[in-house]
Amino acid sequence: MKYIALLALICIAISCQHPDYMKEIQLTKDLSYNHDLDNNDNFSPDDQWIVYDTRTEEGGIGACGRIEKVNVSTGEVVVLYELPQNQSFGPGVGAVSYSHTDHQVIFIHGLLNITETNPYQQWRRTGVMVKDSDPGKPIFMDARDVTLPYTPGALRGGTHRHEFSGDCQWVGYTYNDAILKQLEDSTGDIHNLRTIGVSKKIGPVAVDKDADGENVDGEWFSALVVSVVANPEPGSDEISRAAGDSWVGTAGYINGHGQQQMARAFIGTTKDKNGKDIDEVFIVDIPDDITIPGKLGPLEGTATTMPAPPQGANQRRLTNTANSAQPGCVGIVRSAPDGSQLTHIARDERGIEQIFSITPFGGVPVQLTFHDSDVQSSARWFPDSQHISYIWNNSIMKLKAGDKEAKALTKPTDLPPSDIVIAHDGKSIAFNRQVPDDTGNLTKQIFIIQID
C-alpha cells in the first residue's frame, strides 16, 4: 500500500510538471518591429483578424505611425492606417480596438499640428475610426474645442484607451484636459486630472476653427461622466483620478428596477481618513441621454473647471478597503459579459495580489484566485460569463469563477505572455510575447492558442 501511495504521488507530481499545454501559433513573423495588442479588444467581429499598433518601447504611441491587422488563419498582414509622416514627437497613433459589430477600428490619434516644441501629449490627442473597407481614411470621433466659447458635445483635451460598447453605439475612454493643463502650468496647482468620458453615436459636433489647428470636428457627441477633484475630502467618496475602466456587460447590467443600465466600472483614487491615497473600485451609471447638463456644471466646462457629467450620471463606490489589512485595488476593472460580476486585483490576507470579483451593487469582494505569488495581469472574461483568463507564473491561466484551481494553458517561459485578449466565440486567446532576433534584440509578436 505504501508503494502504491508513493507511486500515486509520483504520478501526480509528473502530471503537475507536464500539464496539457495548448499549442502556441506565432501569427506575426517580422522581428524588426513590435506588434502591440495593448490590453484592448483586438479581434474583428468574425474573429478572423487581430488589430494592433507598431509602437517602439522607447518612443511609445507618440512615435508610432502605423496601425495593422493580421489574419488569424493565413498570417497575412494588412496596413489599416499609416501617417504620411511621423516623428518621435508625433502626431502618433496607437492603442487600437475593433468594433464588436462592424469591421472598423478605433485608436488614439495625435493632433496633426504637433511640432517638436508642442508634441504628442495626453491632452493633445483624439479618437479616430477607420473602416476595413476604406483603409487610410480617418473618421474623427470625439470633437475637440479649446477656444472660448466651448462647445457642448466637444471635449477640450485628449482621449485614450477607446472601447466600443457591446452594440457599438457608445465608445468609452479615459481623458485629460488641455485647458486645465494650461491652468496648472500657470498656477502650479494640480488641475489636470485623469477622468472618464463616453461618446454616443447620435450625430456630429462641429466646432469653431482656430488658426493653430487645435480644434477638431467630431462625428459623435461626447461627455465626461466621472467627477474628479484635486484634493478629495479624507474619508469621503471623492476621487482625484479615474482610470482602469471598461464597460459593464455587453449591454449593461440589470439595475434595482429590473432594467438594463449602461455603466462603466473603474478604479478611483480616494483618500483615507489620514489623507493617504487609496485606489478603490467604482461604477458610474450612464444616462441614455448625455446631452442634458447635470447639477455640477456645463457639459463643456469653463475656463477654470472640467467639463461636468450629464444629468443622470450616477457615480458610486463599490469597494471600501481603506480600513482593511491590505488596502487598495489595482488593474483594469473587467465585467462579465452578462454584467453580473466585475473583476479587479487586490491583495489577499497574505499580501499576495489576487483577482477578486464584486457585483455592480457593491458588497464584499469575492476572492477568485488563490496563488502563492502575485497574478501578472487583470482578468479577461470568456463569453459564458463563467470563466476568466489571466497571467500567472508566466503562463496564461483559465479559471471557472468559484473554483479554487486554475488550469495553465501555456508553458511558463522566461519571456512571459502579456496583453491577452479572448475571441468573441471564446475558442481562442491572442497575446503578445517578446521574441529575439538573430542578434538577441527583442520585439513583441502576436501569438494565438486554440482552446479545447
Phi, psi and omega in degrees: 000321178297321180296318180296318180296318179296318179297322178296318179297320179297318180296319178297316180298319180295318181294327178290326181282335184232066180291169182276082183287152176282149178287128178269129178248122178276118183272317181261138188239346182283109185274009181273350180207164181281153174231090195261119178279327171059035174058039181248191176261091195263347181278139173292164183304328180265007178064018182266343182230151175234128184257151184200168172251174188238033182298156171265161178294323184281316187274335181064204184294323182303328182262004182268130183242009188213140172244130181232168170223152179235140180280132184294327185272321188252342185079005178299136179251131179235134175275120179271326182203137177217129176293137179299329177209132178220134180252176178297338182261003176130184010295317179089139173222157178166182179054064189263144176226149174273150165294150178277343186239335184236154178276074175210156182236163176226144183203167174291138175224120176294158180295144184286343181269016182296140174230174180297328179271351179222069193277181171305131178215167178302326183263009181231062180202167181212177179259132181235137175254148174223131177276141176303325183284348181222062184298147178088349181259109183279140172245110183282119186278297185268127177289154181226126180222109182248017177238138179291145352283141179291163189246124173301136183093347175251155176256175182236023185207226185232140179253157192201150180055057181291136183220122176289145169288172183302321180268359176063023173268353179229155168228131176252157183192166167268166191209143170230141191261127181286323182295315180284338172294319176297319178296320178298317180296326183277332184255336185084353178274159180279122178227327185279093186250134178288135179215194189232138177228171175221154171236145181234144183278074181238003177140157183287158177235119179260142181234163177295139177278142180239157186295332184273354180074024181279333183271145184223130172290153179227152181273344182240159177270131187239150176205147170279143185239354181240131180269129177234150179229153184293322184229087180302145175295125179305133179081000182263181176265007176293149181229152178255352182204142176227127181198189180059040191260156172200164179292146175270112180069164175286340179222027183091201177229164179276115183278185184294347178260008179077018183249154174289128182238119173291140182198158170237136176258150185198172173262124178245140182266110178259179169239134176285182185296343178263004178086011180272139178294131177226125177273130182229164177274131178234168173220148173231121173285136185247124180291154179296325179255109181260014182267353184262123181298147176266187186284347184274352178141184183289148179304324185274353180076183177231182180294343183235000181228151179292150168308136187263153180295153178288165176300131178097354175285113187247110185262125184227146175270133182256327179247156178217082187261001189304324184262008180274171180291334181230078184288153173106149176227147183221178175088192175263127177284120182243139182258144167299147181305329179277000176078008187276335184222148177236128179259149175208174177252135175211169180269138176280185184295343177269356182087013181265133179288120181233169175266130178240161174231155178212154180275165176296353179259358181092210183103198181273124177300146180254126178284127182259324181250153185222051183277166180264007173210167187300141166293154187250005177200164170288168182275150166240139184267144170280160183300338183282356182061019180244332185243150175234160173232149181196179181247132175210143178054037180062023179233152170277127184249155171230134184220136170275126181303125183106337175277152181272336186246133178257157179257133175278122181269335180232154181286136176299135179224167177290338176251092190289159173288161177207167170055050182289147176215136185259137179297158181300327181273358177074009186263356179209157177232129173258153181199164174266147168213138177284139182232132179276145171270192184296338181262000181092358177290135184259136171227152178284127175238161182259130177241165177215145171236146176263131184270130177296000000 
